Each structure stands twice: as structure tokens, then as C-alpha cells.
Amino acid sequence: MDLKTVNRCLNHTAVVATVIWVLSTPLPLWAAEEFEEPTATPRETISLSEAALRALEHNLDISISRHTRESRLADIVIEQSKFDPTLSLNTTYNRIASPLNRPVFGGTVGALNNITLVDQRNYSVTFDATQNLITGGNIDLNYSPARSSLNQNVAGGFLFNPSWTGGLALTITQPLLRNAGIAINKTFIKVAQNNAAVEHHVFRDRVMTVIASVEQTYWELVFANENLIVAKAALTAAEELLASNRAKKKAGIMSIVDVLQAEAAMASRVEQVLVAERVIHDQEDQLRRLLNPGEESLRQDVHITPTDVPLTILEPLSLQEAIDIAIEQRPEIVQAKKHVDSGEINREFARNQLLPTLSLQGTVGLSGLGKDYGDSVAKNFSGDFYNYGAGLVLSYPLGNRAAISAYNKRQLEAKNAEATLASIRQQVIIGVREAVRRVQTDFKRIETTRSARIMAEKQLQAERERLRVGLSTTRFVLDFQRDLATAQANELRATVDYNKSLSNLARHKATTLDRYDLQLE
């Protein structure tokens, strides 16, 4: 035997030894163990509607938006309160002790020989009621009874000492140009109402955003769970093929290469299962974060099991109807319309401020004098003593630059609001068109991926039969197993994407709340 023959024999012996070692070595623990969740980890089943409601109850952004909306409602009351009546009561007491330098007609008799003390005491009460009118005017009703007394040595010539006087006056002021009219004086009330309406739709938009986020995450969790089932099924098929190949190798009807290929495929399937399990945990954490369970609860391990099944039927869909619904209900469009309305209101108010101030003022009053309060009241309302008058007040600042600049600014703001509304309408239309196309495309993907999955199952079954009778190899079977797992994952992805697209379309049409029969109060 030559040296070349000896080397060939040694190499053959090494290969055989290697094969025997591979066949006799058990699989690693991570490849042989069952992929089961720890029994100690608690599980929680949840439906999509329950997840949406729980997210709304504890979402921090919604709480902030709710408080902001309530503050806008308070602004309306603040503006309306400017037309609330004001009541005031004022009481005074004055005492004046002064020297008298000369006789007082009707008060002193004859010439004065020395300084005479004049001691006067006045008591008065003033009742005043003021009301700002929605027309821009003002009404003031004033009633002011008073008591006055003098010391006796200088009061001999007075009719009453002490004396009681009473005065009742009604004053009305009404602007005729600037700040005149109901519409002008309700400007800030209307603006506050529009701001409250805008904040209401901001709140509604955030609610729909939260629900849409929950839906997207929920369906991703459904996909992750189903994808794990697909990965485990692929792992089981790989295990069965490996066991079959080992048996055939032991019987001497299959080569070691087929066994090695089966082992490599099984290791790859184990990796896919591990990745699928990690994705499930990631999606569970994302969903739990949206539910806002609290920091202590987030520290714990809880497995969430979705109970809702994805839809696989095509819902009735009309592009033009979807656009019409979105134009009518989208919060962004309603907000933009309110901004346009507020811009027009502010522009009209600024235009009114260009006018000069011209006000009509009128007053009418009654007065009375008596020896006591009852006597003065009787004389006050007898109508014997009265006064009335009317007048016009006109003013206009030279140049009026502040009012002109304010009007120009309000005009620009109104034009910007109109342009913003037109831009938002265009964005909404484009968004709805894309959402409708996505729904239609994803539904067609369900049909095509289902057909691909059925064909992959048939091909795998046929290849298994070919391998059984020795007409195929392990490599081809493994390829078809991989193709089947991919087809199953693609069908599942298409189904989940279709349900996510339905959620996205509802968000674009602003009908998300209708899907859950939710009403904002």
C-alpha cells in the first residue's frame, strides 16, 4: 500500500469519526426545550373595545386637554360677566367745625362781634346700580339720601335743622358710532365661544388619536401572537424532518448531509421562535403603556392575550362618501372654520374701531327736602322737584393710527385663516384617498397571500411525498417549509394590515368614536 492510499484511508476514517460524533451529540438545551411561557407569569385577556376605554380613562394627554377645554368654557363666562349689573353702597360722615368771619344771610342776626363757630355735620348714603348694555350703552341708577345739621346759634334762619335731602337720578349713555350695536359688543363672547369649540374638537381629536394608537398596537400584538404560532409550527416541522432523517440515516438510506441540513434548519427555526417571543413582549409593553396602568404595574410581567379576531371581509366603501364624511367631521376642519369665523368677527370689530366716538347721554332726576327721612322721601317722589337733560359727546384721535394698524392686522389674520382652511381641506382629501386605497390594497393582499399559502402547503405536501419515495432531497423540503412559513406570515401580515388600514380610514374620516358608540360629554 503506497503513501497516497494510506492518506486517503486516514481521511476517510476522520470523516466517519466526525459523522459518528455529530450523530451521537444531543441537541443543545435551547434547541430541544419546549417554548412555553412560565406558568408563574400572570395572564390578562382583553378585547379591543376594553383596551380603548381603559386607555381613555387614564391617558394623561386627554386629562390635560380636558382641563384646557374647561378653562375655555370659563373664558365664555368671564366675557359674559361684563354685562352683569354692579351694585354699590357708599356711606360717609363729615363734620366740619369752622370759624365764621361775617354774618350769614338767614343764618346769623346782625353783625358779628367775635368769631362764631360753625359746626356742620353731614351723613349720607349712596346706593348705585350700574348695568352695561349689550348695545354698548350704560345705565346708572343713583339714590343718595343725606342728613345735614348746624349748631343752633347760626342755624336760626334755616327752614329745617337738621334737614334731610334725597336725590334719585337715572343716567343713560349710548354710543352711536364706535362700540355701538349688539354684534360689536358680543365680539369677545363669540370669540371665546369659538375658542371653546376649537378646544372641544382638539379634545375630540386627541381622544381619536389615543383610540387609533390602541387599535394599531392591539393588531400588532395579534400579529405577534399568531406569528409565534407560525414559527412554532415551522419548528415542529423541522423537528419531525430531523427525526425522520436521523432514522433514515441510521437505516443507511440517507446521507449525513441531509441530517446536517435538517439540524441547521432546526437551529434557524429556534431562532425565529425566540425572535417572535421577544416581539410579543415588546408589543405587550407598548399596549400596556397606552393603557397607563401605573409605574408599579409596569414593573411587573403580565402577558396580554387579545380576544378580538381580525376582520377578513371587505366593508362597503365609497371614496366620495368617505371624503364628504371627513370634510364634515374632521376636527381639524371644524377648528379651521372656527378660526375663520373668529377672524371675521375680529375684523368687523377692528373696522368699527375706525369710527369716531359719538355718544348720546341723557339724565333725569328727582330731589326732595324734609325735616326727617320720611318727609324727604315723600317730597323726593312727589315730582315737584326734578331735573333732566341730554347731550352728545364726540371725540376722534388725530391720525387714528392704532385703529388703522389693528384693522390691517385683523384683515391679514382673516385671510390667513381662510387659506389655512383651504389647505387643511386639501390635506384631508388626499389623506382619505390614500386611506381608501390602502384598505382596498390590503384586502386584495389577503386574497393573494391566502392563495400563495394554499399553494405553498400543496407544494410542501408534494415534496414530502417525493422525499418519502426517494425522488427529492432534504434541502428541497426545507426550502418548501420555509416558503410555507413565509406565506403564512405574509397572509397574517396582510390580514392585520387590513384591520390597521380600517382603523386608519376611520381616523381619517373622524368616525373612530362611532365604532365604539362613544359620546363626548
C-alpha positions as CSV (number, residue, x, y, z in Angstrom):
1,M,0.0,0.0,0.0
2,D,1.5,3.4,-1.1
3,L,1.6,6.6,0.9
4,K,-1.3,8.2,-1.1
5,T,-3.6,5.2,-0.3
6,V,-2.7,5.4,3.4
7,N,-3.6,9.1,3.5
8,R,-6.9,8.5,1.7
9,C,-7.8,5.9,4.3
10,L,-6.9,8.1,7.2
11,N,-9.1,11.0,5.8
12,H,-12.0,8.6,5.3
13,T,-11.6,7.4,8.9
14,A,-11.6,11.1,10.2
15,V,-14.8,11.8,8.2
16,V,-16.5,8.7,9.6
17,A,-15.5,9.7,13.1
18,T,-16.8,13.2,12.7
19,V,-20.2,11.8,11.4
20,I,-20.4,9.5,14.4
21,W,-19.7,12.3,16.8
22,V,-22.4,14.6,15.2
23,L,-25.0,11.8,15.3
24,S,-24.2,10.9,18.9
25,T,-24.1,14.5,20.2
26,P,-27.5,15.6,21.6
27,L,-29.1,18.9,20.6
28,P,-28.3,22.0,22.7
29,L,-30.7,22.7,25.5
30,W,-32.1,25.8,23.8
31,A,-33.0,23.8,20.7
32,A,-34.6,20.9,22.5
33,E,-36.7,22.6,25.1
34,E,-40.3,23.4,24.6
35,F,-41.1,27.1,24.1
36,E,-43.7,27.6,26.8
37,E,-44.4,30.7,28.8
38,P,-43.5,30.5,32.5
39,T,-46.6,29.4,34.4
40,A,-45.9,31.9,37.2
41,T,-46.4,34.9,34.9
42,P,-50.0,36.2,35.1
43,R,-52.1,36.5,32.0
44,E,-54.7,39.0,31.1
45,T,-57.2,38.8,28.3
46,I,-58.5,42.0,26.8
47,S,-60.8,43.0,24.0
48,L,-60.1,45.9,21.7
49,S,-63.0,48.0,23.0
50,E,-62.0,47.3,26.6
51,A,-58.4,48.4,25.7
52,A,-59.7,51.6,24.1
53,L,-61.8,52.5,27.1
54,R,-59.1,51.8,29.6
55,A,-56.7,54.0,27.6
56,L,-59.2,56.9,27.6
57,E,-59.7,56.7,31.3
58,H,-56.1,57.1,32.3
59,N,-54.4,58.9,29.4
60,L,-52.5,61.9,30.6
61,D,-52.8,63.9,27.4
62,I,-56.6,63.6,27.5
63,S,-56.6,64.8,31.1
64,I,-54.6,67.9,30.1
65,S,-56.9,68.5,27.1
66,R,-60.0,68.1,29.3
67,H,-58.7,70.7,31.7
68,T,-57.8,73.1,28.9
69,R,-61.3,72.7,27.4
70,E,-62.8,73.6,30.8
71,S,-60.7,76.7,31.0
72,R,-62.0,77.8,27.6
73,L,-65.6,77.4,28.9
74,A,-64.6,79.6,31.8
75,D,-63.5,82.3,29.4
76,I,-67.0,82.5,28.0
77,V,-68.5,83.2,31.4
78,I,-65.8,85.8,32.0
79,E,-66.8,87.7,28.8
80,Q,-70.5,87.4,29.6
81,S,-69.9,88.7,33.1
82,K,-69.0,92.1,31.7
83,F,-72.7,92.6,31.2
84,D,-73.7,91.7,34.8
85,P,-75.2,94.5,36.9
86,T,-73.0,96.1,39.6
87,L,-74.4,97.3,42.9
88,S,-72.5,99.6,45.2
89,L,-73.2,101.1,48.6
90,N,-71.3,104.1,50.0
91,T,-71.8,105.7,53.4
92,T,-70.0,108.9,54.6
93,Y,-69.9,111.0,57.7
94,N,-68.4,114.5,57.7
95,R,-68.1,117.0,60.5
96,I,-66.7,120.5,59.8
97,A,-66.1,123.0,62.6
98,S,-65.0,126.3,61.1
99,P,-64.8,129.9,62.2
100,L,-67.3,132.4,60.8
101,N,-65.9,135.7,59.6
102,R,-69.0,137.5,58.5
103,P,-72.8,137.3,59.0
104,V,-74.6,134.6,57.1
105,F,-77.8,135.7,55.4
106,G,-80.6,133.7,57.1
107,G,-78.1,132.1,59.5
108,T,-76.9,134.9,61.9
109,V,-78.6,138.0,63.1
110,G,-76.8,141.3,63.0
111,A,-73.1,142.0,62.9
112,L,-70.6,139.6,64.5
113,N,-68.7,140.9,67.5
114,N,-66.3,137.9,67.7
115,I,-65.5,134.6,66.0
116,T,-68.5,132.4,65.7
117,L,-68.2,128.6,65.5
118,V,-70.0,126.9,62.6
119,D,-70.4,123.2,63.4
120,Q,-71.8,121.3,60.4
121,R,-72.4,117.6,60.3
122,N,-73.3,115.6,57.2
123,Y,-74.5,112.0,57.0
124,S,-75.0,110.5,53.5
125,V,-75.7,107.1,52.0
126,T,-75.4,106.4,48.3
127,F,-77.0,103.4,46.5
128,D,-75.8,102.9,43.0
129,A,-76.7,100.3,40.4
130,T,-74.9,100.1,37.0
131,Q,-75.7,97.9,34.1
132,N,-73.6,97.6,30.9
133,L,-76.0,97.1,27.9
134,I,-75.4,94.6,25.1
135,T,-75.9,97.6,22.7
136,G,-72.8,99.2,24.1
137,G,-74.6,101.7,26.4
138,N,-74.7,102.0,30.1
139,I,-77.4,102.6,32.7
140,D,-76.7,104.1,36.1
141,L,-79.3,104.5,38.8
142,N,-78.3,106.5,41.8
143,Y,-80.2,107.2,45.1
144,S,-78.5,109.3,47.7
145,P,-80.4,110.3,50.9
146,A,-78.4,112.7,53.3
147,R,-78.8,114.4,56.6
148,S,-77.3,117.8,57.4
149,S,-77.3,119.8,60.7
150,L,-75.8,123.1,62.0
151,N,-75.2,124.4,65.5
152,Q,-78.2,126.4,66.8
153,N,-76.5,129.8,67.1
154,V,-76.0,130.1,63.3
155,A,-79.0,128.0,62.1
156,G,-81.9,130.1,63.1
157,G,-82.7,131.2,59.6
158,F,-82.8,127.7,58.0
159,L,-86.1,126.0,57.3
160,F,-85.1,122.6,58.6
161,N,-82.3,122.0,61.0
162,P,-81.5,119.2,60.8
163,S,-82.5,118.8,57.2
164,W,-83.0,115.6,55.1
165,T,-82.4,115.6,51.4
166,G,-83.0,112.9,48.9
167,G,-81.8,112.5,45.3
168,L,-82.8,110.0,42.7
169,A,-81.0,110.1,39.3
170,L,-81.1,107.9,36.2
171,T,-78.3,108.3,33.6
172,I,-78.2,106.6,30.3
173,T,-75.2,106.6,27.9
174,Q,-75.4,105.1,24.4
175,P,-72.7,105.1,21.8
176,L,-73.9,105.9,18.3
177,L,-70.8,105.0,16.2
178,R,-67.8,103.3,17.8
179,N,-68.8,100.4,20.1
180,A,-72.4,100.7,19.1
181,G,-74.6,97.6,18.4
182,I,-75.2,94.2,19.7
183,A,-72.9,92.4,17.3
184,I,-69.9,94.6,18.1
185,N,-70.4,94.2,21.9
186,K,-70.7,90.4,21.6
187,T,-67.4,90.1,19.8
188,F,-65.4,88.8,22.6
189,I,-68.1,86.5,23.8
190,K,-68.3,84.9,20.3
191,V,-64.5,84.6,20.1
192,A,-64.5,82.9,23.5
193,Q,-67.3,80.5,22.3
194,N,-65.3,79.7,19.2
195,N,-62.1,79.1,21.2
196,A,-64.1,76.7,23.5
197,A,-65.5,75.0,20.4
198,V,-61.9,74.7,19.0
199,E,-60.7,73.2,22.2
200,H,-63.6,70.8,22.3
201,H,-62.5,69.5,18.9
202,V,-58.9,69.4,20.0
203,F,-60.1,67.2,22.8
204,R,-62.1,65.0,20.4
205,D,-59.0,64.8,18.1
206,R,-56.8,63.6,21.0
207,V,-59.4,61.0,22.0
208,M,-59.5,59.6,18.5
209,T,-55.7,59.6,18.3
210,V,-55.5,57.6,21.5
211,I,-58.0,55.1,20.3
212,A,-56.3,54.8,16.9
213,S,-52.9,54.2,18.7
214,V,-54.5,51.5,20.8
215,E,-56.0,49.8,17.7
216,Q,-52.7,49.8,15.8
217,T,-50.8,48.4,18.8
218,Y,-53.5,45.9,19.5
219,W,-53.4,44.4,16.0
220,E,-49.7,44.3,16.1
221,L,-49.9,42.3,19.2
222,V,-52.4,40.0,17.5
223,F,-49.9,39.6,14.6
224,A,-47.0,38.8,17.1
225,N,-49.0,36.1,18.8
226,E,-50.1,34.5,15.5
227,N,-46.6,34.8,14.1
228,L,-45.3,32.9,17.1
229,I,-47.7,30.1,16.3
230,V,-46.4,30.0,12.7
231,A,-42.8,30.0,13.9
232,K,-43.6,27.1,16.4
233,A,-45.3,25.2,13.6
234,A,-42.2,25.6,11.4
235,L,-40.1,24.4,14.3
236,T,-42.2,21.3,14.8
237,A,-42.0,20.5,11.1
238,A,-38.2,20.9,11.3
239,E,-38.1,18.6,14.3
240,E,-40.1,16.0,12.5
241,L,-37.9,16.2,9.4
242,L,-34.8,15.9,11.6
243,A,-36.1,12.9,13.4
244,S,-37.1,11.2,10.1
245,N,-33.7,11.9,8.5
246,R,-31.9,10.5,11.6
247,A,-33.9,7.3,11.4
248,K,-33.2,7.0,7.6
249,K,-29.5,7.7,8.2
250,K,-29.4,5.0,10.8
251,A,-31.1,2.6,8.4
252,G,-28.4,3.6,5.8
253,I,-30.8,5.1,3.2
254,M,-29.9,8.8,3.7
255,S,-26.6,10.6,3.8
256,I,-25.2,12.6,6.7
257,V,-25.5,15.8,4.6
258,D,-29.3,15.6,4.8
259,V,-29.1,15.2,8.6
260,L,-26.9,18.2,8.9
261,Q,-29.2,20.3,6.7
262,A,-32.1,19.4,8.9
263,E,-30.2,20.3,12.1
264,A,-29.2,23.7,10.6
265,A,-32.8,24.4,9.6
266,M,-34.0,23.5,13.1
267,A,-31.5,25.9,14.6
268,S,-32.8,28.6,12.3
269,R,-36.4,27.8,13.3
270,V,-35.4,28.0,17.0
271,E,-34.0,31.5,16.4
272,Q,-37.2,32.6,14.7
273,V,-39.3,31.4,17.7
274,L,-37.0,33.3,20.1
275,V,-37.4,36.5,18.0
276,A,-41.2,36.0,17.8
277,E,-41.4,35.7,21.5
278,R,-39.4,38.9,22.0
279,V,-41.6,40.8,19.6
280,I,-44.7,39.6,21.6
281,H,-43.2,41.0,24.8
282,D,-42.3,44.3,23.1
283,Q,-45.9,44.7,21.8
284,E,-47.3,43.8,25.2
285,D,-45.3,46.6,26.7
286,Q,-46.4,49.1,24.1
287,L,-50.0,48.2,24.7
288,R,-49.7,48.4,28.5
289,R,-48.0,51.8,28.2
290,L,-51.1,53.1,26.2
291,L,-53.3,51.7,29.0
292,N,-51.4,53.7,31.6
293,P,-51.6,51.2,34.4
294,G,-49.2,53.0,36.7
295,E,-45.5,52.7,37.2
296,E,-45.7,49.9,39.8
297,S,-47.8,47.8,37.4
298,L,-45.4,48.4,34.5
299,R,-42.6,46.9,36.6
300,Q,-44.4,43.6,36.7
301,D,-44.5,40.9,34.0
302,V,-48.1,40.5,32.6
303,H,-48.9,38.7,29.4
304,I,-51.8,40.2,27.5
305,T,-53.9,37.9,25.3
306,P,-56.1,39.7,22.7
307,T,-59.5,38.3,22.3
308,D,-60.7,40.1,19.1
309,V,-60.2,38.3,15.7
310,P,-59.1,40.4,12.7
311,L,-61.7,41.1,10.0
312,T,-61.2,39.4,6.7
313,I,-64.3,40.7,4.8
314,L,-64.4,43.9,2.7
315,E,-66.6,46.6,4.3
316,P,-68.8,48.7,2.0
317,L,-66.5,51.6,0.8
318,S,-67.2,54.7,-1.2
319,L,-64.4,57.2,-1.8
320,Q,-66.7,60.2,-2.3
321,E,-68.8,59.3,0.7
322,A,-65.7,58.9,2.8
323,I,-64.4,62.3,1.7
324,D,-67.7,64.0,2.4
325,I,-67.8,62.5,5.9
326,A,-64.2,63.6,6.6
327,I,-64.9,67.1,5.4
328,E,-67.9,67.4,7.7
329,Q,-66.4,65.7,10.8
330,R,-62.7,66.1,10.8
331,P,-61.7,68.1,13.9
332,E,-59.0,70.0,12.0
333,I,-61.6,71.3,9.5
334,V,-64.0,72.3,12.3
335,Q,-61.2,74.1,14.1
336,A,-60.2,75.9,11.0
337,K,-63.8,77.0,10.3
338,K,-64.0,78.4,13.8
339,H,-60.7,80.3,13.3
340,V,-62.2,81.8,10.1
341,D,-65.3,82.8,12.0
342,S,-63.2,84.4,14.8
343,G,-61.1,86.2,12.2
344,E,-64.1,87.7,10.5
345,I,-65.6,88.7,13.9
346,N,-62.3,90.4,14.9
347,R,-62.0,92.1,11.6
348,E,-65.5,93.6,11.9
349,F,-64.7,94.8,15.4
350,A,-61.5,96.4,14.2
351,R,-63.4,98.1,11.4
352,N,-65.8,99.5,13.9
353,Q,-62.9,101.0,15.9
354,L,-62.1,103.2,12.9
355,L,-65.2,105.3,13.6
356,P,-65.2,108.3,15.9
357,T,-66.7,108.1,19.3
358,L,-70.2,109.7,19.4
359,S,-72.3,109.1,22.4
360,L,-75.7,110.2,23.5
361,Q,-76.1,110.9,27.2
362,G,-79.3,111.6,29.0
363,T,-80.2,112.1,32.6
364,V,-83.4,112.6,34.7
365,G,-83.6,113.0,38.4
366,L,-85.9,113.8,41.4
367,S,-85.0,115.6,44.6
368,G,-86.6,116.4,47.9
369,L,-86.2,118.2,51.2
370,G,-87.8,117.4,54.6
371,K,-87.5,117.7,58.3
372,D,-87.0,113.9,58.6
373,Y,-86.2,111.0,56.4
374,G,-89.9,110.1,55.8
375,D,-90.7,113.7,54.9
376,S,-87.8,113.9,52.4
377,V,-88.8,110.6,50.7
378,A,-92.3,111.9,50.2
379,K,-91.1,115.2,48.8
380,N,-88.5,113.3,46.7
381,F,-91.1,111.2,44.9
382,S,-93.8,113.9,44.7
383,G,-92.5,115.1,41.4
384,D,-92.4,118.7,42.4
385,F,-88.6,118.9,42.3
386,Y,-86.9,117.4,39.3
387,N,-84.2,117.8,36.6
388,Y,-83.4,116.4,33.2
389,G,-81.0,116.9,30.4
390,A,-79.4,115.3,27.3
391,G,-76.3,115.9,25.3
392,L,-73.9,114.5,22.7
393,V,-70.2,113.7,23.2
394,L,-67.9,113.5,20.1
395,S,-64.2,112.5,20.1
396,Y,-61.7,111.3,17.5
397,P,-58.0,110.8,17.7
398,L,-56.0,112.6,15.1
399,G,-54.5,110.1,12.7
400,N,-56.1,107.2,14.4
401,R,-53.0,105.1,13.6
402,A,-53.6,102.5,16.3
403,A,-57.1,101.6,15.0
404,I,-55.9,101.6,11.3
405,S,-53.0,99.3,12.1
406,A,-55.2,97.0,14.2
407,Y,-57.7,96.8,11.3
408,N,-55.0,95.9,8.8
409,K,-53.6,93.2,11.1
410,R,-57.1,91.7,11.6
411,Q,-57.5,91.6,7.8
412,L,-54.3,89.7,7.3
413,E,-55.2,87.2,10.1
414,A,-58.6,86.6,8.5
415,K,-57.0,85.9,5.1
416,N,-54.5,83.5,6.7
417,A,-57.4,81.7,8.5
418,E,-59.2,81.2,5.1
419,A,-56.0,80.0,3.4
420,T,-55.3,77.6,6.3
421,L,-58.9,76.1,6.0
422,A,-58.4,75.6,2.2
423,S,-55.0,73.9,2.9
424,I,-56.5,71.6,5.5
425,R,-59.4,70.6,3.3
426,Q,-56.9,69.6,0.6
427,Q,-54.8,67.6,3.1
428,V,-57.9,65.8,4.3
429,I,-59.0,64.8,0.8
430,I,-55.6,63.5,0.0
431,G,-55.3,61.6,3.3
432,V,-58.8,60.0,2.8
433,R,-57.9,58.9,-0.8
434,E,-54.7,57.3,0.4
435,A,-56.5,55.6,3.3
436,V,-59.2,54.2,1.0
437,R,-56.6,52.9,-1.4
438,R,-54.7,51.3,1.4
439,V,-57.8,49.5,2.6
440,Q,-58.6,48.2,-0.9
441,T,-55.0,47.1,-1.5
442,D,-54.6,45.3,1.9
443,F,-57.9,43.4,1.3
444,K,-56.6,42.3,-2.1
445,R,-53.3,41.2,-0.3
446,I,-55.4,38.9,1.9
447,E,-56.8,37.1,-1.1
448,T,-53.4,36.8,-2.9
449,T,-51.5,35.8,0.2
450,R,-54.1,33.2,1.0
451,S,-53.7,31.7,-2.5
452,A,-50.0,31.7,-2.0
453,R,-50.2,30.0,1.3
454,I,-52.5,27.3,-0.1
455,M,-50.1,26.7,-3.0
456,A,-47.2,26.5,-0.6
457,E,-49.0,23.9,1.5
458,K,-49.7,21.8,-1.6
459,Q,-46.1,22.1,-2.8
460,L,-44.7,21.1,0.6
461,Q,-47.0,18.1,0.8
462,A,-46.0,17.0,-2.7
463,E,-42.3,17.5,-1.9
464,R,-42.7,15.4,1.3
465,E,-44.2,12.6,-0.8
466,R,-41.3,12.8,-3.2
467,L,-38.8,12.7,-0.4
468,R,-40.6,9.7,1.1
469,V,-40.1,7.7,-2.1
470,G,-36.6,9.0,-2.7
471,L,-37.3,11.4,-5.5
472,S,-36.3,14.6,-3.6
473,T,-33.8,15.8,-1.0
474,T,-33.9,17.3,2.4
475,R,-32.8,20.7,1.0
476,F,-35.9,21.0,-1.2
477,V,-38.2,20.0,1.6
478,L,-36.6,22.6,3.9
479,D,-37.0,25.2,1.2
480,F,-40.7,24.5,0.8
481,Q,-41.1,24.5,4.6
482,R,-39.5,27.9,4.7
483,D,-41.7,29.1,1.8
484,L,-44.8,27.9,3.6
485,A,-43.8,29.7,6.9
486,T,-43.2,32.9,4.8
487,A,-46.6,32.5,3.0
488,Q,-48.4,32.0,6.4
489,A,-46.6,35.1,7.8
490,N,-47.5,37.1,4.7
491,E,-51.2,36.1,4.9
492,L,-51.2,37.0,8.6
493,R,-49.5,40.3,7.9
494,A,-51.9,41.2,5.2
495,T,-54.9,40.4,7.4
496,V,-53.5,42.6,10.3
497,D,-52.6,45.4,7.9
498,Y,-56.1,45.3,6.5
499,N,-57.5,45.8,10.0
500,K,-55.0,48.5,10.7
501,S,-56.0,50.2,7.5
502,L,-59.7,50.1,8.5
503,S,-58.6,51.9,11.8
504,N,-56.6,54.4,9.8
505,L,-59.5,55.1,7.5
506,A,-61.9,55.6,10.4
507,R,-59.3,58.0,11.9
508,H,-59.2,60.0,8.6
509,K,-63.0,60.1,8.4
510,A,-63.2,61.1,12.1
511,T,-65.6,58.2,12.8
512,T,-63.4,56.4,15.3
513,L,-65.7,57.2,18.2
514,D,-68.7,55.8,16.2
515,R,-67.0,52.4,16.0
516,Y,-67.3,52.2,19.8
517,D,-70.6,54.2,20.3
518,L,-68.7,56.7,22.3
519,Q,-70.1,60.2,23.0
520,L,-68.1,63.1,24.4
521,E,-69.8,65.0,27.2
